[in-house]
Amino acid sequence: MKKFNTTGVCIPSKHYMVNIDERLKKIKAMVDEGEKRITVGDKVLFEGML
C-alpha cells in the first residue's frame, strides 16, 4: 500500500509521487524577479534575505 511521505526520500513503489517541476519554475521566476517572500495559504515557501 502506498502512502504520502513528507519527511525523507521518496521511493516510488512505496510513496505517492507528485511532479512539481512547473510549480518550481514559477517559484524560481518569482525569486528571480525580486520577490522576497512566497507563500501558499499560510505556509511560507521562500523567504529571501533583505
PATOR-276818 format. One record per residue (C-alpha): x, y, z. Coordinates in Angstrom, 2 decimals, padded with zeros to 5 digits, always signed. Layout:
PATOR-276818
ATOM; xx; yy; zz
ATOM; X; Y; Z
...
This chain:
PATOR-276818
ATOM; xx; yy; zz
ATOM; +000.00; +000.00; +000.00
ATOM; +001.36; +003.43; -000.96
ATOM; +001.37; +006.36; +001.43
ATOM; +002.38; +010.02; +001.43
ATOM; +005.91; +010.76; +002.61
ATOM; +006.83; +014.34; +003.54
ATOM; +009.90; +013.79; +005.69
ATOM; +012.51; +011.96; +003.64
ATOM; +013.49; +010.20; +000.47
ATOM; +010.54; +009.08; -001.64
ATOM; +010.51; +005.57; -003.03
ATOM; +008.09; +005.35; -005.98
ATOM; +007.00; +001.81; -005.12
ATOM; +006.16; +002.84; -001.52
ATOM; +005.14; +006.50; -001.78
ATOM; +002.84; +008.62; -003.89
ATOM; +004.88; +010.85; -006.20
ATOM; +003.91; +014.31; -007.46
ATOM; +005.63; +016.15; -010.28
ATOM; +006.18; +019.75; -009.14
ATOM; +008.53; +020.87; -011.92
ATOM; +006.15; +023.54; -013.25
ATOM; +005.47; +024.91; -009.76
ATOM; +009.22; +025.14; -009.06
ATOM; +009.78; +027.02; -012.34
ATOM; +007.15; +029.58; -011.31
ATOM; +008.68; +029.98; -007.85
ATOM; +012.17; +030.43; -009.34
ATOM; +010.82; +033.08; -011.72
ATOM; +009.25; +034.94; -008.78
ATOM; +012.52; +034.84; -006.84
ATOM; +014.50; +035.95; -009.90
ATOM; +012.11; +038.91; -010.28
ATOM; +012.85; +040.04; -006.74
ATOM; +010.11; +038.51; -004.63
ATOM; +011.26; +038.36; -001.01
ATOM; +008.54; +036.13; +000.42
ATOM; +006.49; +033.48; -001.36
ATOM; +003.53; +031.92; +000.44
ATOM; +000.84; +029.39; -000.36
ATOM; -002.05; +029.71; +002.05
ATOM; -000.42; +030.15; +005.45
ATOM; +002.81; +028.34; +004.51
ATOM; +005.97; +030.29; +003.67
ATOM; +007.73; +028.58; +000.77
ATOM; +010.59; +031.04; +000.44
ATOM; +011.77; +033.99; +002.45
ATOM; +014.76; +035.80; +000.99
ATOM; +017.27; +037.90; +002.80
ATOM; +016.72; +041.64; +002.71
